[in-house]
Amino acid sequence: MEQAERADATDSDLQALPEELARRETLKAKLDEACARLEADAKAQAEAARPAYEKKKATYDAKTGRRGRAPKAAS
């Protein structure tokens, strides 16, 4: 009985996760956060590159004579 009482006295937080599970949850949270940051960075880079792409495309279209016309229907 004394051993059980000592064990109860040392376990102040009975609802805590075991160390291994807590470490996994912490790691998963860090990975999720890093993934979200990478996705946000990729989206920002894509948005920043869009005007340069549009400018190059317009230059190419003007050079090659493409005007965005629809193709003629086959007869």
PDB file of N, CA, C and O in Angstrom, chain B, residues numbered from 101:
ATOM      1  N   MET B 101       0.819  -1.182   0.000  1.00  0.00           N
ATOM      2  CA  MET B 101       0.000   0.000   0.000  1.00  0.00           C
ATOM      3  C   MET B 101       0.873   1.259   0.000  1.00  0.00           C
ATOM      4  O   MET B 101       0.548   2.252  -0.651  1.00  0.00           O
ATOM      5  N   GLU B 102       1.971   1.201   0.731  1.00  0.00           N
ATOM      6  CA  GLU B 102       2.870   2.356   0.779  1.00  0.00           C
ATOM      7  C   GLU B 102       3.470   2.638  -0.595  1.00  0.00           C
ATOM      8  O   GLU B 102       3.631   3.792  -0.994  1.00  0.00           O
ATOM      9  N   GLN B 103       3.791   1.581  -1.298  1.00  0.00           N
ATOM     10  CA  GLN B 103       4.374   1.741  -2.630  1.00  0.00           C
ATOM     11  C   GLN B 103       3.377   2.427  -3.571  1.00  0.00           C
ATOM     12  O   GLN B 103       3.770   3.286  -4.361  1.00  0.00           O
ATOM     13  N   ALA B 104       2.125   2.068  -3.497  1.00  0.00           N
ATOM     14  CA  ALA B 104       1.091   2.685  -4.328  1.00  0.00           C
ATOM     15  C   ALA B 104       0.912   4.152  -3.961  1.00  0.00           C
ATOM     16  O   ALA B 104       0.740   4.996  -4.841  1.00  0.00           O
ATOM     17  N   GLU B 105       0.949   4.457  -2.689  1.00  0.00           N
ATOM     18  CA  GLU B 105       0.816   5.847  -2.256  1.00  0.00           C
ATOM     19  C   GLU B 105       1.994   6.690  -2.735  1.00  0.00           C
ATOM     20  O   GLU B 105       1.811   7.842  -3.129  1.00  0.00           O
ATOM     21  N   ARG B 106       3.202   6.124  -2.704  1.00  0.00           N
ATOM     22  CA  ARG B 106       4.374   6.864  -3.191  1.00  0.00           C
ATOM     23  C   ARG B 106       4.270   7.083  -4.696  1.00  0.00           C
ATOM     24  O   ARG B 106       4.613   8.153  -5.197  1.00  0.00           O
ATOM     25  N   ALA B 107       3.799   6.076  -5.407  1.00  0.00           N
ATOM     26  CA  ALA B 107       3.635   6.217  -6.855  1.00  0.00           C
ATOM     27  C   ALA B 107       2.601   7.288  -7.165  1.00  0.00           C
ATOM     28  O   ALA B 107       2.786   8.078  -8.091  1.00  0.00           O
ATOM     29  N   ASP B 108       1.518   7.324  -6.401  1.00  0.00           N
ATOM     30  CA  ASP B 108       0.495   8.346  -6.598  1.00  0.00           C
ATOM     31  C   ASP B 108       1.036   9.729  -6.275  1.00  0.00           C
ATOM     32  O   ASP B 108       0.686  10.704  -6.941  1.00  0.00           O
ATOM     33  N   ALA B 109       1.870   9.822  -5.278  1.00  0.00           N
ATOM     34  CA  ALA B 109       2.424  11.109  -4.877  1.00  0.00           C
ATOM     35  C   ALA B 109       3.394  11.642  -5.934  1.00  0.00           C
ATOM     36  O   ALA B 109       3.471  12.852  -6.144  1.00  0.00           O
ATOM     37  N   THR B 110       4.121  10.766  -6.590  1.00  0.00           N
ATOM     38  CA  THR B 110       5.081  11.218  -7.598  1.00  0.00           C
ATOM     39  C   THR B 110       4.414  11.533  -8.923  1.00  0.00           C
ATOM     40  O   THR B 110       4.932  12.357  -9.677  1.00  0.00           O
ATOM     41  N   ASP B 111       3.289  10.915  -9.237  1.00  0.00           N
ATOM     42  CA  ASP B 111       2.554  11.211 -10.473  1.00  0.00           C
ATOM     43  C   ASP B 111       1.621  12.378 -10.231  1.00  0.00           C
ATOM     44  O   ASP B 111       0.456  12.194  -9.876  1.00  0.00           O
ATOM     45  N   SER B 112       2.139  13.580 -10.426  1.00  0.00           N
ATOM     46  CA  SER B 112       1.315  14.763 -10.183  1.00  0.00           C
ATOM     47  C   SER B 112       0.345  15.008 -11.334  1.00  0.00           C
ATOM     48  O   SER B 112      -0.740  15.549 -11.118  1.00  0.00           O
ATOM     49  N   ASP B 113       0.716  14.620 -12.547  1.00  0.00           N
ATOM     50  CA  ASP B 113      -0.136  14.857 -13.711  1.00  0.00           C
ATOM     51  C   ASP B 113      -0.503  13.515 -14.336  1.00  0.00           C
ATOM     52  O   ASP B 113       0.229  12.993 -15.177  1.00  0.00           O
ATOM     53  N   LEU B 114      -1.619  12.970 -13.929  1.00  0.00           N
ATOM     54  CA  LEU B 114      -2.035  11.652 -14.408  1.00  0.00           C
ATOM     55  C   LEU B 114      -2.554  11.686 -15.843  1.00  0.00           C
ATOM     56  O   LEU B 114      -2.585  10.656 -16.518  1.00  0.00           O
ATOM     57  N   GLN B 115      -2.958  12.857 -16.307  1.00  0.00           N
ATOM     58  CA  GLN B 115      -3.513  12.979 -17.650  1.00  0.00           C
ATOM     59  C   GLN B 115      -2.442  13.228 -18.714  1.00  0.00           C
ATOM     60  O   GLN B 115      -2.764  13.306 -19.900  1.00  0.00           O
ATOM     61  N   ALA B 116      -1.194  13.352 -18.315  1.00  0.00           N
ATOM     62  CA  ALA B 116      -0.118  13.626 -19.273  1.00  0.00           C
ATOM     63  C   ALA B 116       0.106  12.421 -20.174  1.00  0.00           C
ATOM     64  O   ALA B 116      -0.068  11.272 -19.767  1.00  0.00           O
ATOM     65  N   LEU B 117       0.496  12.714 -21.403  1.00  0.00           N
ATOM     66  CA  LEU B 117       0.801  11.654 -22.348  1.00  0.00           C
ATOM     67  C   LEU B 117       2.141  11.019 -21.988  1.00  0.00           C
ATOM     68  O   LEU B 117       3.005  11.670 -21.402  1.00  0.00           O
ATOM     69  N   PRO B 118       2.303   9.777 -22.333  1.00  0.00           N
ATOM     70  CA  PRO B 118       3.627   9.175 -22.155  1.00  0.00           C
ATOM     71  C   PRO B 118       4.659   9.962 -22.966  1.00  0.00           C
ATOM     72  O   PRO B 118       4.326  10.580 -23.977  1.00  0.00           O
ATOM     73  N   GLU B 119       5.888   9.933 -22.518  1.00  0.00           N
ATOM     74  CA  GLU B 119       6.948  10.741 -23.136  1.00  0.00           C
ATOM     75  C   GLU B 119       7.078  10.477 -24.635  1.00  0.00           C
ATOM     76  O   GLU B 119       7.246  11.414 -25.416  1.00  0.00           O
ATOM     77  N   GLU B 120       7.003   9.228 -25.037  1.00  0.00           N
ATOM     78  CA  GLU B 120       7.148   8.881 -26.450  1.00  0.00           C
ATOM     79  C   GLU B 120       6.034   9.497 -27.291  1.00  0.00           C
ATOM     80  O   GLU B 120       6.299  10.022 -28.372  1.00  0.00           O
ATOM     81  N   LEU B 121       4.798   9.441 -26.812  1.00  0.00           N
ATOM     82  CA  LEU B 121       3.676  10.011 -27.562  1.00  0.00           C
ATOM     83  C   LEU B 121       3.742  11.529 -27.583  1.00  0.00           C
ATOM     84  O   LEU B 121       3.446  12.147 -28.606  1.00  0.00           O
ATOM     85  N   ALA B 122       4.120  12.127 -26.488  1.00  0.00           N
ATOM     86  CA  ALA B 122       4.221  13.578 -26.440  1.00  0.00           C
ATOM     87  C   ALA B 122       5.284  14.065 -27.416  1.00  0.00           C
ATOM     88  O   ALA B 122       5.102  15.081 -28.088  1.00  0.00           O
ATOM     89  N   ARG B 123       6.384  13.343 -27.491  1.00  0.00           N
ATOM     90  CA  ARG B 123       7.457  13.718 -28.406  1.00  0.00           C
ATOM     91  C   ARG B 123       6.968  13.608 -29.854  1.00  0.00           C
ATOM     92  O   ARG B 123       7.290  14.463 -30.679  1.00  0.00           O
ATOM     93  N   ARG B 124       6.204  12.580 -30.164  1.00  0.00           N
ATOM     94  CA  ARG B 124       5.687  12.420 -31.524  1.00  0.00           C
ATOM     95  C   ARG B 124       4.706  13.532 -31.873  1.00  0.00           C
ATOM     96  O   ARG B 124       4.736  14.062 -32.983  1.00  0.00           O
ATOM     97  N   GLU B 125       3.841  13.883 -30.937  1.00  0.00           N
ATOM     98  CA  GLU B 125       2.883  14.950 -31.207  1.00  0.00           C
ATOM     99  C   GLU B 125       3.591  16.283 -31.399  1.00  0.00           C
ATOM    100  O   GLU B 125       3.193  17.084 -32.245  1.00  0.00           O
ATOM    101  N   THR B 126       4.640  16.522 -30.619  1.00  0.00           N
ATOM    102  CA  THR B 126       5.410  17.749 -30.762  1.00  0.00           C
ATOM    103  C   THR B 126       6.098  17.776 -32.117  1.00  0.00           C
ATOM    104  O   THR B 126       6.094  18.804 -32.794  1.00  0.00           O
ATOM    105  N   LEU B 127       6.682  16.670 -32.515  1.00  0.00           N
ATOM    106  CA  LEU B 127       7.355  16.584 -33.809  1.00  0.00           C
ATOM    107  C   LEU B 127       6.357  16.788 -34.945  1.00  0.00           C
ATOM    108  O   LEU B 127       6.655  17.494 -35.909  1.00  0.00           O
ATOM    109  N   LYS B 128       5.185  16.182 -34.843  1.00  0.00           N
ATOM    110  CA  LYS B 128       4.168  16.348 -35.889  1.00  0.00           C
ATOM    111  C   LYS B 128       3.736  17.801 -35.988  1.00  0.00           C
ATOM    112  O   LYS B 128       3.556  18.318 -37.090  1.00  0.00           O
ATOM    113  N   ALA B 129       3.568  18.466 -34.856  1.00  0.00           N
ATOM    114  CA  ALA B 129       3.183  19.876 -34.872  1.00  0.00           C
ATOM    115  C   ALA B 129       4.262  20.723 -35.547  1.00  0.00           C
ATOM    116  O   ALA B 129       3.946  21.626 -36.322  1.00  0.00           O
ATOM    117  N   LYS B 130       5.522  20.441 -35.260  1.00  0.00           N
ATOM    118  CA  LYS B 130       6.619  21.180 -35.886  1.00  0.00           C
ATOM    119  C   LYS B 130       6.650  20.931 -37.394  1.00  0.00           C
ATOM    120  O   LYS B 130       6.861  21.858 -38.176  1.00  0.00           O
ATOM    121  N   LEU B 131       6.442  19.688 -37.796  1.00  0.00           N
ATOM    122  CA  LEU B 131       6.435  19.363 -39.228  1.00  0.00           C
ATOM    123  C   LEU B 131       5.271  20.035 -39.946  1.00  0.00           C
ATOM    124  O   LEU B 131       5.434  20.534 -41.060  1.00  0.00           O
ATOM    125  N   ASP B 132       4.102  20.050 -39.318  1.00  0.00           N
ATOM    126  CA  ASP B 132       2.944  20.717 -39.915  1.00  0.00           C
ATOM    127  C   ASP B 132       3.201  22.209 -40.089  1.00  0.00           C
ATOM    128  O   ASP B 132       2.840  22.794 -41.110  1.00  0.00           O
ATOM    129  N   GLU B 133       3.826  22.817 -39.088  1.00  0.00           N
ATOM    130  CA  GLU B 133       4.143  24.246 -39.143  1.00  0.00           C
ATOM    131  C   GLU B 133       5.149  24.528 -40.263  1.00  0.00           C
ATOM    132  O   GLU B 133       4.997  25.495 -41.010  1.00  0.00           O
ATOM    133  N   ALA B 134       6.169  23.686 -40.373  1.00  0.00           N
ATOM    134  CA  ALA B 134       7.176  23.861 -41.419  1.00  0.00           C
ATOM    135  C   ALA B 134       6.552  23.682 -42.799  1.00  0.00           C
ATOM    136  O   ALA B 134       6.880  24.425 -43.723  1.00  0.00           O
ATOM    137  N   CYS B 135       5.669  22.720 -42.949  1.00  0.00           N
ATOM    138  CA  CYS B 135       4.991  22.477 -44.217  1.00  0.00           C
ATOM    139  C   CYS B 135       4.144  23.691 -44.610  1.00  0.00           C
ATOM    140  O   CYS B 135       4.145  24.101 -45.771  1.00  0.00           O
ATOM    141  N   ALA B 136       3.436  24.253 -43.662  1.00  0.00           N
ATOM    142  CA  ALA B 136       2.615  25.430 -43.932  1.00  0.00           C
ATOM    143  C   ALA B 136       3.488  26.610 -44.363  1.00  0.00           C
ATOM    144  O   ALA B 136       3.123  27.353 -45.275  1.00  0.00           O
ATOM    145  N   ARG B 137       4.645  26.782 -43.706  1.00  0.00           N
ATOM    146  CA  ARG B 137       5.561  27.858 -44.083  1.00  0.00           C
ATOM    147  C   ARG B 137       6.095  27.656 -45.501  1.00  0.00           C
ATOM    148  O   ARG B 137       6.172  28.608 -46.277  1.00  0.00           O
ATOM    149  N   LEU B 138       6.463  26.423 -45.839  1.00  0.00           N
ATOM    150  CA  LEU B 138       6.970  26.141 -47.178  1.00  0.00           C
ATOM    151  C   LEU B 138       5.908  26.394 -48.243  1.00  0.00           C
ATOM    152  O   LEU B 138       6.207  26.949 -49.300  1.00  0.00           O
ATOM    153  N   GLU B 139       4.682  25.994 -47.969  1.00  0.00           N
ATOM    154  CA  GLU B 139       3.597  26.232 -48.918  1.00  0.00           C
ATOM    155  C   GLU B 139       3.346  27.722 -49.106  1.00  0.00           C
ATOM    156  O   GLU B 139       3.114  28.177 -50.226  1.00  0.00           O
ATOM    157  N   ALA B 140       3.391  28.482 -48.015  1.00  0.00           N
ATOM    158  CA  ALA B 140       3.190  29.929 -48.102  1.00  0.00           C
ATOM    159  C   ALA B 140       4.324  30.574 -48.894  1.00  0.00           C
ATOM    160  O   ALA B 140       4.082  31.469 -49.705  1.00  0.00           O
ATOM    161  N   ASP B 141       5.559  30.127 -48.667  1.00  0.00           N
ATOM    162  CA  ASP B 141       6.699  30.662 -49.412  1.00  0.00           C
ATOM    163  C   ASP B 141       6.579  30.350 -50.901  1.00  0.00           C
ATOM    164  O   ASP B 141       6.842  31.214 -51.737  1.00  0.00           O
ATOM    165  N   ALA B 142       6.187  29.132 -51.235  1.00  0.00           N
ATOM    166  CA  ALA B 142       6.035  28.738 -52.636  1.00  0.00           C
ATOM    167  C   ALA B 142       4.943  29.565 -53.313  1.00  0.00           C
ATOM    168  O   ALA B 142       5.096  29.981 -54.461  1.00  0.00           O
ATOM    169  N   LYS B 143       3.860  29.798 -52.609  1.00  0.00           N
ATOM    170  CA  LYS B 143       2.766  30.599 -53.173  1.00  0.00           C
ATOM    171  C   LYS B 143       3.224  32.038 -53.399  1.00  0.00           C
ATOM    172  O   LYS B 143       2.906  32.638 -54.426  1.00  0.00           O
ATOM    173  N   ALA B 144       3.971  32.590 -52.440  1.00  0.00           N
ATOM    174  CA  ALA B 144       4.473  33.960 -52.581  1.00  0.00           C
ATOM    175  C   ALA B 144       5.438  34.067 -53.750  1.00  0.00           C
ATOM    176  O   ALA B 144       5.399  35.051 -54.489  1.00  0.00           O
ATOM    177  N   GLN B 145       6.301  33.080 -53.933  1.00  0.00           N
ATOM    178  CA  GLN B 145       7.245  33.093 -55.055  1.00  0.00           C
ATOM    179  C   GLN B 145       6.505  32.999 -56.384  1.00  0.00           C
ATOM    180  O   GLN B 145       6.866  33.675 -57.347  1.00  0.00           O
ATOM    181  N   ALA B 146       5.481  32.170 -56.437  1.00  0.00           N
ATOM    182  CA  ALA B 146       4.705  32.027 -57.668  1.00  0.00           C
ATOM    183  C   ALA B 146       3.990  33.333 -58.015  1.00  0.00           C
ATOM    184  O   ALA B 146       3.935  33.727 -59.180  1.00  0.00           O
ATOM    185  N   GLU B 147       3.449  33.994 -57.007  1.00  0.00           N
ATOM    186  CA  GLU B 147       2.761  35.264 -57.242  1.00  0.00           C
ATOM    187  C   GLU B 147       3.747  36.350 -57.671  1.00  0.00           C
ATOM    188  O   GLU B 147       3.418  37.199 -58.499  1.00  0.00           O
ATOM    189  N   ALA B 148       4.948  36.323 -57.110  1.00  0.00           N
ATOM    190  CA  ALA B 148       5.959  37.319 -57.455  1.00  0.00           C
ATOM    191  C   ALA B 148       6.472  37.093 -58.876  1.00  0.00           C
ATOM    192  O   ALA B 148       6.826  38.054 -59.559  1.00  0.00           O
ATOM    193  N   ALA B 149       6.518  35.855 -59.326  1.00  0.00           N
ATOM    194  CA  ALA B 149       7.032  35.540 -60.654  1.00  0.00           C
ATOM    195  C   ALA B 149       5.993  35.761 -61.748  1.00  0.00           C
ATOM    196  O   ALA B 149       6.348  35.842 -62.924  1.00  0.00           O
ATOM    197  N   ARG B 150       4.744  35.858 -61.390  1.00  0.00           N
ATOM    198  CA  ARG B 150       3.670  35.975 -62.380  1.00  0.00           C
ATOM    199  C   ARG B 150       3.808  37.194 -63.295  1.00  0.00           C
ATOM    200  O   ARG B 150       3.662  37.044 -64.508  1.00  0.00           O
ATOM    201  N   PRO B 151       4.083  38.399 -62.771  1.00  0.00           N
ATOM    202  CA  PRO B 151       4.215  39.549 -63.681  1.00  0.00           C
ATOM    203  C   PRO B 151       5.348  39.381 -64.691  1.00  0.00           C
ATOM    204  O   PRO B 151       5.201  39.767 -65.850  1.00  0.00           O
ATOM    205  N   ALA B 152       6.468  38.813 -64.269  1.00  0.00           N
ATOM    206  CA  ALA B 152       7.583  38.594 -65.200  1.00  0.00           C
ATOM    207  C   ALA B 152       7.175  37.610 -66.286  1.00  0.00           C
ATOM    208  O   ALA B 152       7.529  37.788 -67.452  1.00  0.00           O
ATOM    209  N   TYR B 153       6.442  36.582 -65.915  1.00  0.00           N
ATOM    210  CA  TYR B 153       5.963  35.601 -66.895  1.00  0.00           C
ATOM    211  C   TYR B 153       5.026  36.264 -67.901  1.00  0.00           C
ATOM    212  O   TYR B 153       5.152  36.052 -69.107  1.00  0.00           O
ATOM    213  N   GLU B 154       4.098  37.056 -67.409  1.00  0.00           N
ATOM    214  CA  GLU B 154       3.141  37.723 -68.293  1.00  0.00           C
ATOM    215  C   GLU B 154       3.864  38.648 -69.263  1.00  0.00           C
ATOM    216  O   GLU B 154       3.490  38.728 -70.433  1.00  0.00           O
ATOM    217  N   LYS B 155       4.892  39.345 -68.796  1.00  0.00           N
ATOM    218  CA  LYS B 155       5.651  40.251 -69.652  1.00  0.00           C
ATOM    219  C   LYS B 155       6.390  39.464 -70.741  1.00  0.00           C
ATOM    220  O   LYS B 155       6.369  39.852 -71.909  1.00  0.00           O
ATOM    221  N   LYS B 156       7.037  38.370 -70.362  1.00  0.00           N
ATOM    222  CA  LYS B 156       7.746  37.541 -71.346  1.00  0.00           C
ATOM    223  C   LYS B 156       6.772  36.953 -72.352  1.00  0.00           C
ATOM    224  O   LYS B 156       7.075  36.888 -73.543  1.00  0.00           O
ATOM    225  N   LYS B 157       5.618  36.528 -71.890  1.00  0.00           N
ATOM    226  CA  LYS B 157       4.618  35.942 -72.775  1.00  0.00           C
ATOM    227  C   LYS B 157       4.102  36.984 -73.765  1.00  0.00           C
ATOM    228  O   LYS B 157       3.931  36.691 -74.948  1.00  0.00           O
ATOM    229  N   ALA B 158       3.857  38.200 -73.279  1.00  0.00           N
ATOM    230  CA  ALA B 158       3.380  39.256 -74.166  1.00  0.00           C
ATOM    231  C   ALA B 158       4.437  39.598 -75.211  1.00  0.00           C
ATOM    232  O   ALA B 158       4.105  39.829 -76.374  1.00  0.00           O
ATOM    233  N   THR B 159       5.701  39.632 -74.809  1.00  0.00           N
ATOM    234  CA  THR B 159       6.788  39.903 -75.745  1.00  0.00           C
ATOM    235  C   THR B 159       6.865  38.807 -76.802  1.00  0.00           C
ATOM    236  O   THR B 159       7.008  39.098 -77.990  1.00  0.00           O
ATOM    237  N   TYR B 160       6.773  37.580 -76.388  1.00  0.00           N
ATOM    238  CA  TYR B 160       6.826  36.452 -77.313  1.00  0.00           C
ATOM    239  C   TYR B 160       5.643  36.486 -78.272  1.00  0.00           C
ATOM    240  O   TYR B 160       5.806  36.304 -79.479  1.00  0.00           O
ATOM    241  N   ASP B 161       4.458  36.719 -77.728  1.00  0.00           N
ATOM    242  CA  ASP B 161       3.267  36.767 -78.577  1.00  0.00           C
ATOM    243  C   ASP B 161       3.369  37.895 -79.603  1.00  0.00           C
ATOM    244  O   ASP B 161       2.970  37.718 -80.754  1.00  0.00           O
ATOM    245  N   ALA B 162       3.897  39.047 -79.203  1.00  0.00           N
ATOM    246  CA  ALA B 162       4.045  40.170 -80.128  1.00  0.00           C
ATOM    247  C   ALA B 162       5.079  39.839 -81.198  1.00  0.00           C
ATOM    248  O   ALA B 162       4.913  40.213 -82.359  1.00  0.00           O
ATOM    249  N   LYS B 163       6.122  39.154 -80.822  1.00  0.00           N
ATOM    250  CA  LYS B 163       7.197  38.800 -81.756  1.00  0.00           C
ATOM    251  C   LYS B 163       6.736  37.761 -82.773  1.00  0.00           C
ATOM    252  O   LYS B 163       7.093  37.843 -83.948  1.00  0.00           O
ATOM    253  N   THR B 164       5.952  36.796 -82.332  1.00  0.00           N
ATOM    254  CA  THR B 164       5.530  35.716 -83.226  1.00  0.00           C
ATOM    255  C   THR B 164       4.221  36.011 -83.930  1.00  0.00           C
ATOM    256  O   THR B 164       3.807  35.241 -84.796  1.00  0.00           O
ATOM    257  N   GLY B 165       3.567  37.088 -83.589  1.00  0.00           N
ATOM    258  CA  GLY B 165       2.330  37.449 -84.252  1.00  0.00           C
ATOM    259  C   GLY B 165       1.108  36.802 -83.647  1.00  0.00           C
ATOM    260  O   GLY B 165       0.024  36.873 -84.225  1.00  0.00           O
ATOM    261  N   ARG B 166       1.254  36.186 -82.522  1.00  0.00           N
ATOM    262  CA  ARG B 166       0.093  35.564 -81.880  1.00  0.00           C
ATOM    263  C   ARG B 166      -0.745  36.658 -81.224  1.00  0.00           C
ATOM    264  O   ARG B 166      -0.235  37.496 -80.480  1.00  0.00           O
ATOM    265  N   ARG B 167      -1.991  36.629 -81.510  1.00  0.00           N
ATOM    266  CA  ARG B 167      -2.874  37.648 -80.960  1.00  0.00           C
ATOM    267  C   ARG B 167      -3.963  37.038 -80.078  1.00  0.00           C
ATOM    268  O   ARG B 167      -4.817  37.758 -79.560  1.00  0.00           O
ATOM    269  N   GLY B 168      -3.940  35.766 -79.913  1.00  0.00           N
ATOM    270  CA  GLY B 168      -4.938  35.145 -79.070  1.00  0.00           C
ATOM    271  C   GLY B 168      -6.237  34.847 -79.795  1.00  0.00           C
ATOM    272  O   GLY B 168      -7.275  34.650 -79.164  1.00  0.00           O
ATOM    273  N   ARG B 169      -6.180  34.812 -81.138  1.00  0.00           N
ATOM    274  CA  ARG B 169      -7.392  34.525 -81.912  1.00  0.00           C
ATOM    275  C   ARG B 169      -7.739  33.046 -81.780  1.00  0.00           C
ATOM    276  O   ARG B 169      -6.872  32.198 -81.572  1.00  0.00           O
ATOM    277  N   ALA B 170      -9.022  32.767 -81.905  1.00  0.00           N
ATOM    278  CA  ALA B 170      -9.478  31.396 -81.893  1.00  0.00           C
ATOM    279  C   ALA B 170      -9.181  30.755 -83.244  1.00  0.00           C
ATOM    280  O   ALA B 170      -9.261  31.446 -84.259  1.00  0.00           O
ATOM    281  N   PRO B 171      -8.851  29.497 -83.304  1.00  0.00           N
ATOM    282  CA  PRO B 171      -8.587  28.839 -84.580  1.00  0.00           C
ATOM    283  C   PRO B 171      -9.856  28.761 -85.429  1.00  0.00           C
ATOM    284  O   PRO B 171     -10.969  28.720 -84.904  1.00  0.00           O
ATOM    285  N   LYS B 172      -9.669  28.741 -86.735  1.00  0.00           N
ATOM    286  CA  LYS B 172     -10.813  28.667 -87.664  1.00  0.00           C
ATOM    287  C   LYS B 172     -11.394  27.246 -87.607  1.00  0.00           C
ATOM    288  O   LYS B 172     -10.680  26.269 -87.378  1.00  0.00           O
ATOM    289  N   ALA B 173     -12.673  27.170 -87.818  1.00  0.00           N
ATOM    290  CA  ALA B 173     -13.348  25.877 -87.827  1.00  0.00           C
ATOM    291  C   ALA B 173     -12.978  25.116 -89.089  1.00  0.00           C
ATOM    292  O   ALA B 173     -12.796  25.717 -90.148  1.00  0.00           O
ATOM    293  N   ALA B 174     -12.868  23.833 -88.984  1.00  0.00           N
ATOM    294  CA  ALA B 174     -12.553  22.983 -90.146  1.00  0.00           C
ATOM    295  C   ALA B 174     -13.771  22.919 -91.067  1.00  0.00           C
ATOM    296  O   ALA B 174     -14.906  22.837 -90.598  1.00  0.00           O
ATOM    297  N   SER B 175     -13.527  22.957 -92.392  1.00  0.00           N
ATOM    298  CA  SER B 175     -14.656  22.911 -93.307  1.00  0.00           C
ATOM    299  C   SER B 175     -14.874  21.549 -93.882  1.00  0.00           C
ATOM    300  O   SER B 175     -15.795  21.354 -94.675  1.00  0.00           O
TER     301      SER B 175
END
